Amino acid sequence: MYYALEQDELRSYCRKCIESLEHWARRLIHEQLSAKYGQGYVDAFNANGNSIIKKEMRERVKALMSNNPQRFARFVDALFLDDIVCIMCKEINYKELFKDAFGVSYQSNAEARKYLSAIIPVRNALSHSNPISVRQAEQAICYSNDFIDGLKDYYKQKGMERMWNVPSIIKATDSLGNVFFPENISALRTIKVKNGIFRVGETYSITIEVDPSFDPSTYTINWSGNGLKKTDALTFQKTFEIKDVSECTRIAVQVASKKEWHKHGSYDDSIAFLLTVLPPVT
């Protein structure tokens, strides 16, 4: 089927699949390492007394984070695909942290490393505008989807074991370059947006990511802001008007499953973003 695609279409679809794999892998790495070693896992040591993260990788990623803290809010956000494969397929990490998650897709650590490593040269070629063959694209797409499908099954099983098996917001980004993750949001699910000061006539947008183990057809998304509502969209954009002028302008999003019950009465997860909107300059 891929032979019928134009080269640009093939490259775009291939890139999308690989980036989706990276998204899922970063989520898994962050969750598993945080659960076992805490938020400071980047400098932690395993049971053998060895660093969880290799020194060269640790120093390079920390430098990337330091140079661009808004883009790389967490250590995992600055990992290359090579790094991701290295961390997940390191023998002790695989055995202690990733074996259960990989069990659906791979029979062993060696098999996981084989198929995931095969995607790396394709990812590098796409990143540097180098050509790829249809066969390379086909393999990368297939291997990426196998990995993602396996993790979806893993998270579905995990969800069934949770007290509240409901869709949740796992990430939010805004037009100012801010990135928000659940662990950095207060228990009240409210965020005072950094540099969130606007004048009337200026525009602000927010995009959320909902736990992808839930089918989008099984939940709704509702945005609200000063009487304005938008439904079933991952992105909310607002151009501020006179009526929005306030030291504490609020934009909120709620996610609710289509079940008859909800974790918080009428919804299952929410985030409120607090901004300041100043009057126009006179």
Secondary structure, 3 states (H helix, E strand, C coil): CHHHCCHHHHHHHHHHHHHHHHHHHHHHHHHHHHHHHCCCHHHCECCCCCECCCHHHHHHHHHHHHHCCCCCCCHHHHCCHHHHHHHHHCHHHHHHHHHHHHCCCCCCHHHHHHHHHCCHHHHHHHHCCCCCCHHHHHHHHHHHHHHHHHHHHHHHHHHHHCCCCCCCEEEEEECCCCEECHHHCCCCCEEEEEEEEEECCCEEEEEEEECCCCCHHHEEEEEEECCEEEECCCEEEEECCHHHCEEEEEEEEEEEECCCCCCCCCCCEEEEEEEEEECCCC
